[in-house]
Amino acid sequence: MNKTKLLPLAAVLLFSQAVFGQAQPTRSTESVYDYKAAFNPVFYNNSGSVYRSASGKPGHQYWQNAANYDIKVSLNDQTHEVKGTVKISYTNNSPDKMDFIWLQLEQNLFNQKSIGQAVVPLTNSRYGDSSSDFDGGYTISQVKDQSGKEVKYKIYDTRMRIELPKTLEANGGKIEFSMDFSYIVPEYGADRTGILPTSEGNIYAIAQWYPKMAVYDDVHGWNNLPYTGPGEFYLEYGDFNVEITAPANHIVVLGGELLNPEEVWTKEQLDRFNKAKNSDKTVIIRSQDEVPNPNSRPKKSTLTWKYRLNNARDVAWASSKSFIIDAAKINLPSGKKSLALSAYPKESNGGNAWERSTEYTKASIEHYSNKWMEYPYPIAVNVASNVGGMEYPAIVFCGSRAKAGSLWGVTDHEFGHIWFPMIVGSNERLYAWMDEGFNTFINDLSTEAFNNGEYNRSRGSRNAMTRMIMNPSLEPIMTTPQGMKERNIGMLAYYKPGYAMRILRDEVLGAERFDAAFRKYVEYWAYKHPTPEDFFRVMENETGENLNWFWRSWILNNWSLDQAITDVNYVELDPTKGAIITISNLQKMPMPVVVEATTVSGKKIRHKLPVEVWERNSSWKFVLNTTEKLTNVRIDPDQVYPDSNPENNVWNSN
């Protein structure tokens, strides 16, 4: 989901003051800190098992099910209908036999009788319009098993239960079934799919478009929470073969390998397409001037585009006769290549806008490939649409009006999602912070690196974010997106966990140790389904640190931080023998303490205390080595900690 569609940081600060007002934890010199609660050794709810190791790695008997898809559909650009057939090959690798299976029918969100429509507020919402009369959802028929026999099924909102004609065996049992489906594409589908009108024709951004398997795992069994808009997705991995028949004047882009380029490109476009595969500079495949020219497309009524994508959890596509297309080579650490490709209308072209999309896509993916894990797909497609920002394997949809830093930000964010959750397949419906928050964190590092910091902006005082991050009206990060106030989702899914990862990296563990552990988390759980506990355990086992206090403070609870200087004296009343500084922890969150003292001669002395000083204390005294009187003592001199009361962080001699 699009971070930049939420709010830039400066705007968020103003927004938080308007929405949250001045609410803050009660100011007091009395401490409410309870070290027994913060450092309680009983933290994990589950012991290690053969499926999930206590070290955070997948266990030696870890399993997950798989689903392969063969999909053939057509797009009618007059009626806006997508219609076709899906064949699903499902493998039950679990130790459990199955008499039924569950599918997800996400387009049913747009049915007027859906749960999602019922909970859309009267005020503006990203996920729907309470006054809309659009009545969408699937029409499904011909649900058959591999022998051609019709099977029994029931549809409950966005979920479909199929009764199996015979028991699906455990440990590798396979079943194959198919169904016909159709639906009308919503104009604005919860900011994940939609139709953008342009002067040269509509742009169709097609997602949540086919019936797909629900996940059956060792944590919850069937994961069947309904799709209501805020909560994103949790999907099995498999291979996709997709055929899309569209008007011949359309170009269809999909996140996957194009199998029949010679059938769907003109000869000149095919030559340019092949040239782009070996070019570090952006190559125009179809120019703005060529878009209105009928000769820029094959002279047929329809064309079928054939794509394949392996080992992915989803697939999406876009289609339009208005597309300008350009592309360039992506260089991967192994020496392999991928292709960055952009599709956008003339309204998005020029003025430091979408003509740089391919440059941004290439840079983003090359950075993450070198930093965390190599990009796994043969192509990376960026589509200008009326979707503010949404991610799928090998393809993303971004706002058509974005330009300059805004376009870099949304492009980088959406392609960052390739690593979380496309590679590391966490349960977004339950734990949005495990994809949005991690992605927000890695976006910071990518933006610092891009083009010598072209769009990197100094954040100034990170402490300025405290009013919104630690506001007592917020739910804990460990809340489902559909369980959060919509106005809080940006903070709790994106900014706060992103901030938490940055402070864990920069202030608690150090960049080298954090980055090595984070890479291991990606490696261990690539193409698998980690839980929050798996992540916590990996980070602790890899770094050698007990971080229960951190997860408890930042993720499980909405605790606040308030460190204070409560006294400054001198050893034996003699400034030449050192200063005795007393600090207190007044709120529930423990954190390391950075203290900087200024002497009468202007010398600065910095001292950092580990979080363990709070392991059995709410107040702590230490000696600062100095031979001079002090004029000033300050906690958090760099203003990076979210201290809710910075006024008591400072002691002055006068």
Disulfide bonds with the S-S distance in Angstrom:
none
